[in-house]
Amino acid sequence: MEYCDLRYAGLYTGPVPNQGAQTAAVIWSLVALATTFMVLRIYCKIWRLGRLWWDDWVLVISWMCFVVDAAMSQIVVDLGFGMYPCDIDPRNFRAIAIEGQNVGASVGILAVVWSKTSFAITLLRLTEGKLKAFVWFVIAAMNVVMILEAIIVWVQCTPVSKTWDPSVPGVCWNTHAVNVYGVLAGCFSGCCDILLAMLPWTLVWNLKMQKKEKIGIGIAMSMGVFAGATAFVKSAKILTIGGKNFSYDGCALLVWAAAEISTTIMASCIPVLRVFVREVHERSAHVRSAGYKKQVNEITGGSSTLAINSVNSTRDAGPPIELEQNWRHTNTESPAADRTSTDDVQVQVVTSEKSTSTAAAPSHLVSVPGAAVTRAPEEQRRNMIIATRQFYVEYDDDDYDGGRDVREGPGGSGPESTSPRSRFF
């Protein structure tokens, strides 16, 4: 005999099983984690750029939907969700269905799809050609499939009120068919997570960076695989909807749905926080040793600076050389792939009077706008560092028009060169 049968027969006199409190505690813990990552991400973006971009705003909207979903879960728990139906006040069933099954479920679905969309929008800034078209396809398909699931929550019964009140005359779609679509939509969402998580590796591996940097960035941008895993688990729990004891068994669905949203939000924030943590660590190391400082990340905050100082030098080596460099991922299909398709370099020598001159720069490092640049041999670069004792590498995306940087000339009288914007991350 099942629990409720035992209760009705008076054969069970033990404590009333209730998973509501634990369910609410787990959900709010997940909200707190996602909120922490969101706040740090926004802080980093504003600290770096003073503004947010589209992917940030979409993620903020997703987080807001997550908070609403968690609030709806708390309401239904307070009404008795988490207990068996025989232990819930019958007057609360209608409210549980409205706040939980309709409002909470639909808002939760939007939180899921928009958190994944945010990360996909970030990838749009890094991809081009067929890869960019593929990301657009994933965004469109994912939103269509998931938003349709949110709509089905409301239109599966005629009239709509029958969705939360079975006593209302009318008809509803087959519950099993609706659940199957939910499972398929959830699995599709998980597959999109994995695809988007793997895509950065194809971008990172073509960058001229140290292998450990590539691996670090790739891992940071691949945390979406965990969101995909939670999506698959949540999809399996969807089949409990409509069951006789769903008010008790459905707690697992609420928890895994919240876990998917929280994991996706955190995964979208990790690439930003990776740069933030590394910069804090390296700034601390720079204060201690005055030897090394490095700031990077085009995705997460625009201009960055790499400075290498000689800590053993006691003599004045003259003014520093500022090196502006755009990093682009190698395009092997380009006709100019045999040239330096990965770097556009421009050197400016800065005097103590704040004036600039490109003529004084080493000839093997000065680029002509629109012309290919031959990279200096490592020995020449090393000698340059030894001679100058300090150099800076700067690349930014603060001001661009149509995806191209427009840089001012030495006198600020107009654009000096136009080059593809930075793709280093």
C-alpha positions in Angstrom: 0.0 0.0 0.0 1.1 3.5 -0.7 1.6 6.2 1.9 -1.8 7.9 1.3 -3.6 4.6 1.4 -2.0 3.9 4.7 -3.0 7.3 6.0 -6.6 7.0 4.9 -6.8 3.5 6.5 -5.3 4.9 9.7 -2.4 2.5 9.5 0.3 5.2 9.5 0.7 7.3 12.6 4.2 8.5 12.1 5.5 12.0 11.3 4.2 13.6 8.1 6.8 13.4 5.3 7.7 16.8 4.1 10.5 17.7 1.7 9.4 21.3 1.3 11.9 22.9 3.7 14.9 21.1 2.2 13.7 21.9 -1.3 13.4 25.6 -0.6 16.8 25.7 1.2 18.5 24.1 -1.8 16.8 26.4 -4.3 17.7 29.6 -2.4 21.3 28.4 -2.0 21.5 28.0 -5.8 20.0 31.5 -6.2 22.6 32.8 -3.8 25.5 31.2 -5.8 24.2 32.5 -9.1 23.7 36.0 -7.5 27.2 36.1 -6.2 28.6 35.2 -9.7 26.3 37.8 -11.3 27.3 40.6 -9.0 31.0 39.8 -9.5 30.5 39.7 -13.3 28.7 43.1 -13.3 31.3 44.6 -11.1 34.1 43.4 -13.3 32.4 44.7 -16.4 31.7 48.1 -14.9 35.2 48.2 -13.4 36.8 47.4 -16.8 34.5 49.3 -19.2 32.1 51.3 -17.2 29.2 49.7 -19.1 27.5 46.4 -19.8 27.0 44.7 -23.2 24.1 42.8 -24.6 25.2 39.4 -23.2 25.3 41.0 -19.7 21.8 42.4 -20.0 20.3 39.1 -21.2 22.0 37.3 -18.3 20.6 39.9 -15.9 17.1 39.3 -17.2 17.6 35.5 -16.9 18.7 36.0 -13.3 15.6 38.0 -12.6 13.5 35.2 -14.0 15.4 32.8 -11.8 14.6 34.9 -8.7 10.9 34.9 -9.6 10.9 31.2 -10.2 12.5 30.6 -6.8 9.9 32.9 -5.2 7.1 30.8 -6.8 8.8 27.7 -5.5 8.8 29.1 -2.0 5.1 30.0 -2.2 4.1 26.5 -3.3 6.3 25.0 -0.5 4.5 27.2 2.0 1.2 25.9 0.6 2.2 22.3 1.2 4.2 21.3 -1.9 6.7 18.7 -0.7 4.1 16.7 1.1 1.9 13.9 -0.1 -1.5 15.0 -1.5 -3.4 13.5 1.4 -1.5 15.8 3.8 -2.1 19.1 1.9 -5.1 21.3 2.5 -7.4 20.7 -0.5 -8.0 24.5 -0.7 -4.3 25.0 -1.6 -4.2 22.8 -4.7 -5.4 25.5 -7.0 -2.9 28.0 -5.8 -0.1 25.4 -6.0 -1.0 24.7 -9.6 -1.1 28.4 -10.6 2.1 29.5 -8.8 4.1 26.4 -9.3 3.0 24.6 -12.5 2.1 27.7 -14.6 3.9 30.8 -13.4 6.9 29.1 -11.9 7.4 26.6 -14.7 7.1 29.1 -17.5 9.3 31.7 -15.9 11.9 29.0 -15.1 12.0 27.9 -18.7 12.7 31.5 -19.8 15.5 31.8 -17.2 17.0 28.6 -18.6 16.9 29.6 -22.3 18.0 33.2 -21.8 21.0 32.3 -19.6 22.2 30.0 -22.4 21.4 32.7 -24.9 23.6 35.1 -23.0 26.7 32.9 -23.4 25.9 32.3 -27.1 25.8 36.1 -27.6 29.2 36.3 -26.0 30.4 33.7 -28.6 29.0 35.9 -31.4 31.7 38.4 -30.6 34.4 35.9 -31.2 33.2 33.9 -34.2 32.9 34.8 -37.9 31.7 33.2 -41.1 30.2 29.7 -40.7 30.8 29.5 -37.0 28.9 32.7 -36.4 26.0 31.5 -38.5 26.0 28.3 -36.5 25.8 30.2 -33.2 22.9 32.2 -34.6 21.2 29.0 -35.5 21.6 27.6 -32.0 20.3 30.8 -30.5 17.2 30.8 -32.7 16.5 27.1 -32.4 17.0 27.0 -28.6 14.7 30.0 -28.1 11.9 28.6 -30.4 12.0 25.2 -28.7 12.1 26.4 -25.1 9.7 29.3 -25.5 7.2 27.0 -27.2 7.5 24.7 -24.1 6.7 27.7 -21.9 3.6 28.5 -24.0 2.4 24.9 -23.9 2.2 25.3 -20.1 -0.6 27.8 -20.5 -2.4 26.5 -23.6 -2.5 22.8 -23.0 -6.1 23.1 -21.7 -9.2 24.7 -23.0 -10.3 26.8 -21.2 -7.0 27.9 -19.7 -8.4 27.8 -16.2 -8.7 24.0 -16.4 -4.9 23.9 -16.3 -5.0 24.7 -12.6 -8.5 23.7 -11.7 -9.5 20.1 -12.9 -13.1 20.7 -11.9 -13.6 23.3 -14.7 -15.4 21.7 -17.7 -13.1 21.5 -20.8 -10.4 19.4 -22.5 -6.7 19.1 -22.1 -3.9 17.7 -24.2 -2.6 14.3 -23.4 -0.4 14.7 -20.3 2.1 12.1 -21.5 2.6 13.9 -24.8 3.2 17.2 -23.1 5.7 15.6 -20.8 7.5 13.9 -23.7 7.9 17.3 -25.4 9.3 18.7 -22.2 11.8 15.9 -22.0 12.8 16.4 -25.7 13.1 20.2 -25.2 15.2 19.7 -22.1 17.5 17.3 -23.9 17.8 19.6 -26.8 18.8 22.4 -24.4 21.4 20.2 -22.8 22.9 19.4 -26.2 23.1 23.1 -27.0 25.0 23.6 -23.8 27.6 21.0 -24.8 27.9 22.4 -28.3 28.4 26.0 -27.1 30.8 24.7 -24.5 33.0 23.0 -27.1 33.0 25.8 -29.6 35.5 28.1 -27.7 38.2 25.4 -28.1 38.1 25.8 -31.9 38.6 29.5 -31.4 41.3 29.4 -28.7 43.4 26.8 -30.4 44.1 29.1 -33.4 45.3 32.0 -31.2 49.0 32.7 -30.8 49.2 32.0 -27.1 50.9 29.6 -24.7 49.3 26.2 -24.6 48.6 26.5 -20.9 46.7 29.8 -21.6 44.7 28.1 -24.3 43.8 25.3 -22.0 42.9 27.7 -19.1 40.6 29.8 -21.3 39.1 26.8 -23.0 38.2 25.2 -19.6 36.8 28.5 -18.3 34.6 28.8 -21.3 33.5 25.2 -21.3 31.7 25.1 -17.9 28.5 24.9 -19.8 29.0 21.1 -20.0 27.8 21.0 -16.4 24.7 22.9 -17.2 24.1 20.4 -20.0 24.4 17.6 -17.5 21.9 19.2 -15.1 19.5 19.7 -18.1 19.6 15.9 -18.9 18.9 15.0 -15.2 16.0 17.6 -15.0 14.5 16.2 -18.2 14.3 12.8 -16.7 12.4 14.3 -13.7 9.8 15.9 -16.0 8.1 12.5 -16.3 6.9 12.8 -12.7 4.5 15.6 -13.7 0.9 14.4 -13.5 1.7 11.6 -11.2 -0.5 10.7 -8.2 2.2 11.9 -5.8 3.7 14.8 -7.8 3.4 17.2 -4.9 5.9 15.0 -3.1 8.0 13.5 -6.0 8.1 16.8 -7.9 10.5 18.4 -5.4 13.4 16.8 -7.3 12.2 18.5 -10.5 12.2 21.9 -8.8 15.7 21.4 -7.4 17.2 20.2 -10.7 15.4 23.0 -12.7 17.0 25.5 -10.3 20.3 23.7 -10.6 20.3 24.0 -14.4 19.6 27.8 -14.3 22.1 28.4 -11.5 24.8 26.3 -13.2 24.3 28.1 -16.6 24.5 31.5 -15.0 27.7 30.6 -13.1 29.2 29.0 -16.3 28.5 32.2 -18.2 30.3 34.3 -15.5 33.4 32.1 -15.0 35.3 33.5 -18.0 34.9 37.0 -16.6 35.9 36.0 -13.1 38.9 34.0 -14.3 40.4 37.2 -15.7 39.4 39.1 -12.6 41.0 36.6 -10.2 44.1 36.4 -12.3 44.5 40.1 -12.4 44.1 40.5 -8.7 46.7 37.8 -8.2 49.1 39.3 -10.6 48.6 42.8 -9.2 49.5 41.4 -5.8 52.5 39.7 -7.2 53.5 42.9 -9.0 53.3 44.9 -5.7 55.6 42.3 -4.0 58.1 41.8 -6.8 57.6 44.8 -9.2 58.3 42.3 -11.9 55.2 41.3 -13.8 51.7 42.6 -14.5 49.3 41.3 -17.0 45.7 42.4 -17.8 43.8 40.5 -20.6 40.3 39.8 -22.0 38.5 41.3 -24.9 35.2 39.5 -24.1 35.0 40.7 -20.5 36.2 44.2 -20.5 37.9 45.9 -23.4 41.4 47.3 -23.1 44.1 45.3 -21.3 47.7 45.8 -20.6 50.8 43.6 -20.4 53.8 45.1 -18.7 57.2 43.4 -18.2 59.7 45.3 -16.1 63.3 44.5 -15.4 63.7 44.2 -11.7 67.5 43.8 -11.9 68.1 47.1 -13.8 69.4 50.1 -11.8 70.0 52.4 -14.7 67.6 54.6 -16.6 66.9 52.9 -19.9 64.9 55.7 -21.5 61.2 56.0 -22.2 59.0 52.9 -22.6 57.9 51.6 -26.0 54.1 51.2 -26.3 53.0 48.4 -28.6 49.4 48.4 -29.8 48.5 44.9 -31.0 45.3 43.3 -32.2 45.0 39.6 -31.7 42.8 37.8 -34.3 42.1 34.1 -34.6 43.9 32.6 -37.6 41.7 32.4 -40.7 43.2 29.6 -42.8 40.8 30.2 -45.6 42.0 33.7 -46.1 44.1 34.4 -49.3 46.5 36.3 -47.0 46.9 33.4 -44.6 50.5 33.0 -45.7 51.2 36.5 -44.3 50.7 37.7 -40.8 46.9 37.2 -40.6 47.1 36.9 -36.9 48.7 40.2 -35.9 48.4 43.9 -36.8 51.2 45.7 -35.0 51.7 49.4 -34.6 54.5 50.9 -32.5 54.7 54.3 -30.9 57.6 55.7 -29.0 56.5 57.8 -26.1 58.9 60.6 -25.0 58.9 62.1 -21.6 57.1 65.2 -23.0 54.1 62.9 -23.8 54.7 63.3 -27.5 54.6 60.4 -29.9 56.6 59.4 -32.9 56.4 56.4 -35.1 59.7 57.3 -36.9 61.8 56.5 -33.9 60.3 53.0 -33.5 62.4 50.1 -34.7 61.8 49.5 -38.3 61.2 45.8 -37.9 58.2 46.5 -35.6 56.5 49.4 -37.3 53.5 48.6 -39.4 52.0 50.5 -42.3 48.1 50.6 -42.2 46.8 48.0 -44.6 50.1 46.2 -45.1 51.2 42.9 -43.7 53.6 42.9 -40.8 56.4 40.5 -40.3 56.8 39.4 -36.7 60.2 40.3 -35.1 62.4 37.3 -34.2 62.3 36.3 -30.6 66.0 37.4 -30.2 65.2 40.9 -31.5 62.2 41.2 -29.2 64.3 40.0 -26.3 67.0 42.5 -27.1 64.4 45.3 -27.3 63.1 44.4 -23.9 66.6 44.3 -22.4 67.4 47.7 -24.0 64.2 49.5 -23.0 63.6 47.7 -19.7 59.8 48.1 -20.2 57.2 47.7 -22.8 53.4 47.6 -22.9 51.0 45.6 -25.0 47.6 47.2 -25.3 44.5 46.1 -27.2 41.0 47.4 -26.8 37.5 47.3 -28.0 36.1 50.4 -26.3 35.3 52.2 -29.5 34.5 50.5 -32.7 32.3 50.9 -35.6 30.9 47.9 -37.3 33.4 45.6 -35.6 36.5 47.7 -36.6 38.6 49.9 -34.3 39.2 53.5 -35.4 42.3 54.8 -33.7 43.3 58.5 -33.5 46.5 59.8 -35.1 49.3 61.3 -33.0 47.8 64.7 -33.0 44.2 63.5 -32.5 43.3 64.9 -35.8 41.6 61.9 -37.3 41.9 58.2 -37.8 45.4 56.9 -38.2 44.5 53.3 -39.0 41.6 51.0 -39.1 42.1 47.4 -38.1 39.9 44.5 -37.0 39.0 44.7 -33.4 40.7 42.5 -30.7 39.7 38.9 -30.4 42.0 38.0 -27.6 40.3 36.5 -24.6 
